[in-house]
Amino acid sequence: MNYLLRMRDIVKRYPGVLALDKVSIDLQPGEVHCLVGENGAGKSTLMKVLSGAVKKDSGEILINDKKVEYHSPSGSQALGISTIYQDFRLVPELSAAANIFLGREMKNDFFLNKKEMNIKAAETISQLGREIDVTLPVNSLSTAERQIIEIARAIIGNVKILAMDEPTAPLTSKECENLFGVIKKLKNNGVGIIYISHRLEEIFEIGDRVTVLRDGRNVRTAALKEVDKNDLIKLMVGRELADEYPRNKAAKGEEILRVENLNSEKITEVSFSLNKGEVLGIAGLVGAGRSELVRLIFGADKITSGKIFIGGKDLMIKSPAEAIKAGIALLTEDRNLLGLFMNLNVRENISVSSLGNMLTGIFVNKQKELIAAQNQFDKLRIKAPSIETAVETLSGGNRQKVVLARWLEMNSNILIFDEPTAGIDVGVKYEIYNLINNLAEQGKGVIVISSDLSELMGISDRITVMCEGRITGILQASEASQEKILDLATKFSSKVKYAG
């Protein structure tokens, strides 16, 4: 058998954690070898070892049957290995083109050939079905656009081995289709691809083989034609999931939130209500104004006109601080950039917004802080050695739990989740769905924005559909279908694609 890559018996230890326990995977030329497992199973760590970003403790890496040693990303790139990380590795202040060519800049004599780099960067992005002004700084781009930049950077060089860690999490369905087309071209050119995704339908669409990891160990490697979705879920979580979308059974109470004729630069005449015990979904296209709407409610963006009622009281919320005081919590789509303090540990991230409730005199009562953080840590079953673990070392699903723990500690009454399960495995998704239902059972109101239509229909009591900054319809879950939602989501344009 001709192997392009073999990783054998890879071991990686962190303080208190054996992240990789003799993990092995191989890759053939022109193959897509998928890697699946729950958050914390070791997938991203294995890819970081492959890229040289993390040093393995033992094991060996062979390329074309030759053992190689390198200790940095530049060392792996020299061998033709390119990696798309789950967390963006972009320089925010640099332009999109500069990020794409970072470390391999095109030069004209002694000077950078910016014109040529801009042209090549735009051409590569165009292959992915997107038009982006490559001269703009990355910090001015959306999450989806930044992901496109990451992918373009990975495929623009002379890549032989491509590792992709959750590349489609923020992408629209059309962008995913274009990416899969690029993957097929790379396969035809003999490039070997290791593909990580929690969207299991993608695995079966583009993959040849799959390796399942659980708790840092190999569970099984198989041809994808030999397994189905249920097989993979059972291998990943070690058990069968009784119901992919547990339904909210909470009794609906009185109105907790009402929005009347809300307007801003991107939102037009939006009105809706939310009751205690209700899960309200928000569907729409990329750019429909879903995130912009909840940012207005949270006081993060400016309202030009309209009213917000909390518990029947007319409140003009002008800042996130005022929203938090009113009992509103927002779990943002970009949890790493906007939801977490990556330089702090789990305890500090959980307690940072509620330290005012933990004072003895003018000082923080450390015992109260420890008890509160440990309680949320245990209740949400956050996978980490302890509450003192650096949050940047956690998996995506466990980072999401830390963000949720902070808001639960503040006892917010209205919780808004923006893409809460993006990049999260099926096991943790199930836990988050149950947590959402538990919040509803406690009489809280929950709003969920999601680009996954099946998810919205599975967990929501009602679904609000938006198009171009307006609400085009509100459906009861019992009457909702993908066709009805898509019809409402494209009410003002038949040319756009749903972000599913």
Stockholm file with secondary structure:
# STOCKHOLM 1.0

chainA/1-500         MNYLLRMRDIVKRYPGVLALDKVSIDLQPGEVHCLVGENGAGKSTLMKVLSGAVKKDSGEILINDKKVEYHSPSGSQALGISTIYQDFRLVPELSAAANIFLGREMKNDFFLNKKEMNIKAAETISQLGREIDVTLPVNSLSTAERQIIEIARAIIGNVKILAMDEPTAPLTSKECENLFGVIKKLKNNGVGIIYISHRLEEIFEIGDRVTVLRDGRNVRTAALKEVDKNDLIKLMVGRELADEYPRNKAAKGEEILRVENLNSEKITEVSFSLNKGEVLGIAGLVGAGRSELVRLIFGADKITSGKIFIGGKDLMIKSPAEAIKAGIALLTEDRNLLGLFMNLNVRENISVSSLGNMLTGIFVNKQKELIAAQNQFDKLRIKAPSIETAVETLSGGNRQKVVLARWLEMNSNILIFDEPTAGIDVGVKYEIYNLINNLAEQGKGVIVISSDLSELMGISDRITVMCEGRITGILQASEASQEKILDLATKFSSKVKYAG
#=GR chainA/1-500 SS CCCSEEEEEEEEEETTEEEEEEEEEEECTTCEEEEECCTTSSHHHHHHHHHTSSCCSEEEEEETTEEECCCSHHHHHHTTEEEECSSCCCCTTSBHHHHHTTTSCCEETTEECHHHHHHHHHHHHHHTTCCCCTTSBGGGSCHHHHHHHHHHHHHSSCCSEEEEESTTTTCCHHHHHHHHHHHHHHHHTTCEEEEECSCHHHHHHHCSEEEEEETTEEEEEEEGGGCCHHHHHHHHHSSCCSCSSCCCCCCCCSEEEEEEEEECSSCCSEEEEEETTCEEEEEEBTTSSHHHHHHHHTTSSCCSEEEEEETTEECCCCSHHHHHHTTEEEECSCIIIIICCTTSBHHHHHHTTSGGGGEETTEECHHHHHHHHHHHHHHTTCCSSCTTSBGGGSCHHHHHHHHHHHHHHTTCSEEEEESTTTTCCHHHHHHHHHHHHHHHHTTCEEEEECSCHHHHHHHCSEEEEEETTEEEEEEEGGGCCHHHHHHHHTTTCSSCCBCC
#=GC SS_cons         CCCSEEEEEEEEEETTEEEEEEEEEEECTTCEEEEECCTTSSHHHHHHHHHTSSCCSEEEEEETTEEECCCSHHHHHHTTEEEECSSCCCCTTSBHHHHHTTTSCCEETTEECHHHHHHHHHHHHHHTTCCCCTTSBGGGSCHHHHHHHHHHHHHSSCCSEEEEESTTTTCCHHHHHHHHHHHHHHHHTTCEEEEECSCHHHHHHHCSEEEEEETTEEEEEEEGGGCCHHHHHHHHHSSCCSCSSCCCCCCCCSEEEEEEEEECSSCCSEEEEEETTCEEEEEEBTTSSHHHHHHHHTTSSCCSEEEEEETTEECCCCSHHHHHHTTEEEECSCIIIIICCTTSBHHHHHHTTSGGGGEETTEECHHHHHHHHHHHHHHTTCCSSCTTSBGGGSCHHHHHHHHHHHHHHTTCSEEEEESTTTTCCHHHHHHHHHHHHHHHHTTCEEEEECSCHHHHHHHCSEEEEEETTEEEEEEEGGGCCHHHHHHHHTTTCSSCCBCC
//
